[in-house]
């Protein structure tokens, strides 16, 4: 007979049914027999041939270069990451963007999800008797953060404001007054955090919004953590002109190679003040010993020469922009005659659609769609950090259970079929 | 002016000065000018040409196989790990060792250090109001565990017993009575954990000792976690005949590809009950999103065909055994005339030397040796989990501040020079 497994609070919290688990499960879960899958869930990026060709060249060069391949395999990198990459990256960002960086301002992790896990828990949770929190100032935010707090109830948020346009689109904007007021009345906030572009909405916080948040963070002696996984200067899945790569000492910038071709080689890049980087490297040593070497090795020459940023700007960005525009056109056509609103696709590989007439929550609508093989992510998972939720009430945002996140980067026929099926079912399940 | 960074208790605990940090720092830290480095610290394995050649073949095959390389790059694996690898590994262990496994019994992580971090914190820390602990029944144990508890004081330990032989060697053995007594009087223990072979001592717990521990764990409805990073059936850095690959439902077996050629590609393999594996996969999803694909992809065919286990047994094991015997011979010659004892090198890439006449703690002796470029790891870091330490007292083991861990796997000339310098300095610093 098996003994009963008792998990710690940490184990129970991190392994309870969470949004990110459903999402990752859906990627591989078999559908009912005979159902054709239209995978618009998950966050897997598209394959971009020119990017793949560049990594193949790097790998072939590595194999052809004497024992370079064997040498790469054989050594642990330092816990802060591959030193040659850190030095090169510091030079690159210094010369290209004028950021005053040295290798001591950069750390690598096994993926940016791990970086966020470290950062969130460095700056929140029990802190000398107090309990500090992470403030997400623009809900909805990335589902993958929702359960990353080691302790319960350490994530708090401010609902976004919303601007509706006449063309059936809308855009989330920062409620600056509410954010300021929250910070002024909650001294326990340990960091502010945003994704930029925003996962799930495809919103891109403007330079002004980022500068405002960074200044607010500074006023309160806390950092602004910016998850730049889809952002500038790479992978540059950003379609607005109102966004520049931004960093200063008040900002912790988390970057990734996943959306520029290497999701399977976990490589996160954190740029921050030296004391923050030192802590990230130390936590990485204890929790992971070292960061894998293949990502930085494959990307080294490409970043150093400017090729990576050029590929991002000249190939990856237009690749996704075309797909985004196509997706928006299909949505306009498929949802014709229904009440719907599409968030402006300013960046990321997602579109975010608001279905105000839906008469069931999107958590249920999601299951309806699954029967047609249409895999989406229901919006509820992207709203977290309100006191109301702790009492079983919905998140205080009118979009809470009326939105779907769709990954538009996949096979175009399947994306179109999926969207048309969603529109059909929306008509059936409208008020 | 920079604001003051305030870390949470988690951040402060995991980024404070810890043994593993010193160890990983030393790997890359520059020595004083003109000092020749003799690196006997760290845990970097040796380069083994036949193993490297096998991975090169795998990588070349991958590149030659149509779009297999691009396909590998382009997709996140599931949070539990690459599904095809899990299925193959279950088949392999089932048919070769009769372990009743399916893919649901196996999870991959970004290195086994991450696996241990998850496991320790799943089974220790605050648990519904109580505070559970991890029991290390054979101190000294791996330095890399010492700081992995998210909460303070959740690691407890029982000092090993010690058998001294007439030939200047000794061996740690399990104090079964003390372990049983500890478990019977401390119901808060959430798991028992050992490394096998033991890092740092090179001890290999016998099959009987492992079976005893597994039975004790079962009696107390907790798992026995076995870190098999140097163990059987791969990398098989085990030189005794008294050890078999062991698994049953009371055991959580953590394996690694690091010591069979892939330290830079972080790949941990956990074999356990389905409910434990599900929890590991879930925590991995939240803390790391996914596990890298390159390790399992390179090792897939090698494990499936038996090549990996054959390489381990026929190449890796004799490779290290020869080095271990050479190292022992050098120690006998260099320390001739001093009082010293060498732990029997039964496995792992380390030797562990006891210097009873040392008149300074090894933490200080370490610095003396650094001046000669001899990098070692002082023994104190490998003793943790006693109440006495919390009061600033030494760990209750006569070896506490009298041992050094030496990695014998490096360049043989440097290893020899390092050992002879240690012996010389020991003579100077003896009572």
Interface residues (C-beta under 8 A of the other chain):
Chain A: X2 X3 X4 X5 X6 X7 X8 X9 X10 X11 X14 X15 X16 X18 X20 X21 X24 X25 X27 X28 X42 X43 X44 X45 X47 X52 X55 X56 X59 X60 X63 X69 X70 X72 X73 X74 X75 X76 X77 X78 X79 X83 X110 X111 X113 X114 X117 X121 X122 X123 X124 X125 X126 X127 X128 X132 X144 X147 X148 X150 X190 X218 X221 X222 X223 X249 X250 X258 X261 X262 X263 X264 X265 X266 X273 X275 X276 X278 X279 X282 X283 X285 X286 X287 X288 X289 X290 X291 X292 X293 X294
Chain B: X2 X3 X4 X5 X6 X7 X8 X9 X10 X11 X14 X15 X16 X18 X20 X21 X24 X25 X27 X28 X42 X43 X44 X45 X47 X52 X55 X56 X59 X60 X63 X69 X70 X72 X73 X74 X75 X76 X77 X78 X79 X83 X110 X111 X113 X114 X117 X121 X122 X123 X124 X125 X126 X127 X128 X132 X144 X147 X148 X150 X190 X218 X221 X222 X223 X249 X250 X258 X261 X262 X263 X264 X265 X266 X273 X275 X276 X278 X279 X282 X283 X285 X286 X287 X288 X289 X290 X291 X292 X293 X294
